[in-house]
């Protein structure tokens, strides 16, 4: 959380840029931040999303406008971040 959450800022980006691969397992509320940092750094990544935390992230919406409230919708939301992201 310290490197990829809001507090991480440039430190998380530097880590992602310098990595050959970013891996996040059971990353809880920083899953999206890891994906965003890896995408911005153009670094390959793999995450295993677990908890949705819909109350912490009420602004998460699928392209359809539906809120992200379940594990399948979280996976869909992450897949929608970039055309090259796949499951």
C-alpha positions as CSV (number, residue, x, y, z in Angstrom):
1,X,0.0,0.0,0.0
2,X,2.9,2.4,0.7
3,X,4.3,2.1,-2.8
4,X,1.3,1.9,-5.0
5,X,-1.4,3.8,-3.1
6,X,-1.9,7.5,-3.0
7,X,1.1,7.9,-0.6
8,X,3.4,6.0,-3.0
9,X,3.4,8.5,-5.8
10,X,6.7,8.5,-7.7
11,X,8.2,5.7,-5.6
12,X,5.6,3.3,-6.9
13,X,6.1,4.5,-10.4
14,X,9.9,4.2,-10.2
15,X,9.5,0.6,-8.8
16,X,7.1,-0.3,-11.7
17,X,9.4,1.3,-14.3
18,X,12.5,-0.6,-13.0
19,X,10.7,-4.0,-12.8
20,X,10.6,-6.7,-15.4
21,X,7.2,-7.7,-14.1
22,X,4.8,-6.3,-11.4
23,X,2.9,-9.0,-9.5
24,X,0.1,-8.4,-7.0
25,X,-1.4,-11.2,-5.0
26,X,-4.3,-10.5,-2.7
27,X,-3.6,-6.8,-3.0
28,X,-6.8,-5.7,-1.5
29,X,-7.5,-2.0,-2.0
30,X,-4.3,-1.3,-4.0
31,X,-5.1,-3.6,-6.9
32,X,-6.2,-0.8,-9.2
33,X,-3.2,1.4,-8.2
34,X,-0.8,-1.5,-9.1
35,X,-2.5,-1.9,-12.5
36,X,-2.5,1.8,-13.2
37,X,1.2,2.1,-12.2
38,X,2.2,-0.9,-14.4
39,X,0.2,0.5,-17.3
40,X,1.7,3.9,-17.0
41,X,5.2,2.4,-16.7
42,X,4.5,0.1,-19.6
43,X,5.6,-2.8,-17.5
44,X,4.0,-6.2,-17.7
45,X,1.9,-7.1,-14.7
46,X,-0.2,-9.8,-13.2
47,X,-2.7,-9.2,-10.3
48,X,-5.0,-11.6,-8.5
49,X,-7.8,-9.3,-7.4
50,X,-9.6,-10.4,-4.3
51,X,-11.8,-8.0,-2.3
52,X,-13.9,-5.5,-4.2
53,X,-14.0,-2.7,-1.6
54,X,-17.0,-1.1,-3.3
55,X,-17.6,1.2,-0.3
56,X,-14.0,2.5,-0.4
57,X,-14.3,3.1,-4.2
58,X,-17.8,4.1,-5.0
59,X,-16.7,5.9,-8.1
60,X,-15.6,2.7,-9.9
61,X,-17.9,2.2,-12.8
62,X,-17.9,-0.2,-15.8
63,X,-18.1,1.4,-19.2
64,X,-21.8,0.5,-19.1
65,X,-22.2,2.8,-16.1
66,X,-22.9,0.0,-13.7
67,X,-21.0,0.2,-10.3
68,X,-18.2,-2.3,-9.5
69,X,-19.8,-4.3,-6.6
70,X,-18.7,-7.9,-7.2
71,X,-15.6,-9.8,-8.0
72,X,-16.6,-10.4,-11.6
73,X,-17.3,-6.7,-12.1
74,X,-14.0,-5.8,-10.6
75,X,-12.2,-8.1,-13.0
76,X,-14.2,-6.6,-15.9
77,X,-13.3,-3.1,-14.6
78,X,-9.6,-3.9,-14.6
79,X,-9.9,-5.5,-18.1
80,X,-11.5,-2.3,-19.4
81,X,-8.5,-0.2,-18.3
82,X,-6.5,-1.0,-21.5
83,X,-7.1,-3.1,-24.6
84,X,-4.0,-5.2,-24.0
85,X,-5.1,-6.2,-20.5
86,X,-6.4,-9.8,-20.5
87,X,-7.5,-12.4,-18.0
